[in-house]
Amino acid sequence: MAEIRIRNTNERIAGDEKVKAFLDAQEVLYEHWDMGKLPANLKEKFVLSDEEKAEILNTFDPEIRDLAARRGYQIWDIITLSEATPNLEELLKKFESVHTHTEDEIRAITAGKGIFIIKGKGDVGYFDVELEAGDVISVPENTPHFFTLMENKKIVAVRLFIEKDGWIAKPFDDPAFVSA
């Protein structure tokens, strides 16, 4: 279950209904998929073969296709990040700077944990959305944000795209952003 921390007030929001209500107000899609469907051998596995990635995609095919139909996504894949990922720190540095995209950035977490840091609407400022297995989030196009891993530095996620080239990050320089 996702949890939110609003950076300028340090307020925390927990519970699916409260998280969903807050994110809806920020125009950020949030859903939760049933992780009970995932085979036990894939629940905490962070180095995956192509066959195992295909098995995850097949397991969640109805959810993926439903989301794709509702939101216009055309293609999808699996991303795995862990200490076994070559050049992980270099890759994370690329993710860990505020940027925007011309299409939604979506993650459906199937294992591990991660955080989206998103610039909210109005006076909300930046907020963190801590995600774990089952959480699905879509950051709207042109919304300043970035993604990073949590302390365990492990995640497996389904990513969906509208364009075949995926997300192209456009740096967003924001003096109001303070890392915390």
C-alpha positions in Angstrom: 0.0 0.0 0.0 1.4 3.4 -1.0 2.2 6.1 1.5 2.6 9.8 0.8 4.8 12.4 2.5 4.2 16.0 1.7 7.7 17.6 1.8 6.8 21.2 2.9 4.7 20.1 5.9 6.1 16.6 6.5 2.4 15.4 6.6 2.0 11.7 5.9 -1.0 10.2 4.2 -1.6 6.4 4.4 -4.4 4.0 3.5 -5.5 3.2 0.0 -8.6 5.4 0.1 -6.8 8.5 1.5 -3.8 8.0 -0.9 -6.1 7.6 -3.9 -8.1 10.7 -2.9 -4.9 12.8 -2.5 -3.4 11.6 -5.8 -6.8 12.0 -7.6 -6.7 15.7 -6.5 -3.2 15.9 -8.0 -4.4 14.2 -11.3 -2.1 11.3 -10.6 -3.6 7.8 -11.3 -3.2 5.3 -8.4 -4.5 1.7 -8.4 -3.6 -1.5 -6.6 -3.2 -4.9 -8.3 -3.6 -8.2 -6.5 -0.1 -9.5 -5.9 -1.6 -12.9 -4.8 -1.7 -13.7 -8.5 2.1 -13.6 -8.9 3.8 -17.0 -8.6 5.7 -17.3 -5.4 9.1 -17.9 -7.1 8.8 -14.3 -8.6 7.6 -12.4 -5.6 11.0 -11.2 -4.3 13.2 -12.0 -7.3 15.1 -9.1 -8.7 17.3 -10.7 -11.4 14.9 -12.1 -14.1 15.3 -14.1 -17.2 13.4 -13.1 -20.3 11.0 -16.0 -19.6 10.4 -14.8 -16.1 9.7 -11.3 -17.3 7.2 -12.8 -19.8 5.6 -14.7 -17.0 5.0 -11.6 -15.0 3.5 -9.8 -18.0 1.3 -12.8 -18.7 0.2 -13.0 -15.1 -1.0 -9.3 -15.2 -2.1 -9.3 -18.8 -5.8 -8.5 -18.0 -4.8 -5.6 -15.8 -2.2 -4.3 -18.3 -4.6 -4.5 -21.2 -7.4 -2.8 -19.2 -5.1 0.1 -18.2 -3.7 0.3 -21.8 -7.2 0.6 -23.2 -8.3 3.3 -20.7 -5.1 5.4 -21.1 -3.9 4.8 -24.6 -0.8 2.8 -23.9 0.5 0.8 -26.8 3.5 -1.2 -25.5 4.8 -2.4 -22.2 7.8 -4.1 -20.6 9.4 -5.0 -17.3 12.2 -3.1 -15.6 14.3 -4.7 -12.9 16.8 -2.7 -10.8 19.0 -4.1 -8.0 22.6 -4.1 -6.9 23.0 -6.8 -9.7 22.1 -4.2 -12.3 25.2 -3.0 -14.2 25.9 0.7 -13.6 23.0 1.0 -11.1 24.3 4.1 -9.4 24.9 5.8 -12.8 21.4 4.9 -13.9 19.9 6.1 -10.6 21.6 9.5 -11.1 19.8 9.8 -14.4 16.5 9.1 -12.7 17.1 11.2 -9.7 16.9 14.7 -11.2 13.6 16.5 -11.6 12.3 16.2 -15.2 9.1 16.0 -17.3 8.0 13.8 -20.2 5.6 14.4 -23.1 3.6 11.3 -22.0 2.6 9.7 -18.7 5.2 7.9 -16.7 3.6 4.7 -15.3 4.9 2.0 -13.0 3.1 -1.1 -11.7 5.3 -2.4 -9.0 5.5 -6.2 -8.8 8.4 -6.6 -6.3 10.5 -4.3 -4.1 10.0 -0.6 -3.3 10.4 2.8 -5.0 9.6 6.4 -4.5 8.2 9.0 -7.0 8.9 12.6 -6.0 6.2 14.7 -7.7 5.6 18.4 -7.9 2.0 18.9 -6.7 -0.6 21.4 -7.8 -1.0 24.8 -6.0 0.5 25.1 -2.6 1.1 21.4 -2.1 4.7 21.6 -3.3 6.7 18.4 -3.8 5.5 15.1 -2.3 6.9 11.6 -2.1 4.8 8.6 -3.0 6.4 5.4 -1.5 5.4 2.4 -3.6 5.5 -1.3 -3.0 4.4 -4.5 -4.7 0.8 -4.1 -6.1 1.0 -0.3 -6.3 0.3 1.3 -9.8 1.0 4.9 -10.4 0.9 7.2 -13.5 2.5 10.6 -13.3 0.8 12.9 -15.9 2.7 14.2 -18.9 4.5 17.5 -18.3 4.4 17.0 -14.5 7.8 17.6 -12.8 8.9 14.5 -11.0 11.6 11.9 -10.5 11.8 8.3 -9.4 14.3 6.6 -7.1 14.7 3.4 -5.2 14.2 2.9 -1.4 16.9 1.7 1.0 16.9 -1.9 -0.2 17.7 -0.7 -3.8 15.5 -3.4 -5.4 12.5 -3.1 -7.7 10.6 -4.9 -10.5 8.0 -2.9 -12.3 5.8 -3.1 -15.4 6.2 0.1 -17.5 3.7 1.1 -20.2 4.3 3.5 -23.0 2.3 5.4 -25.7 5.3 5.9 -28.0 7.8 3.1 -28.8 10.7 5.2 -27.8 9.3 5.5 -24.3 9.8 8.4 -22.0 12.3 11.0 -23.0 13.2 13.1 -20.0 13.3 16.8 -20.3 15.3 18.4 -17.4 13.2 20.7 -15.2 15.2 23.3 -13.3 13.2 24.2 -10.2 14.8 26.3 -7.4 11.8 25.4 -5.2 12.9 21.7 -5.2 14.9 20.7 -2.1 16.0 17.1 -1.8 15.1 15.6 1.6 
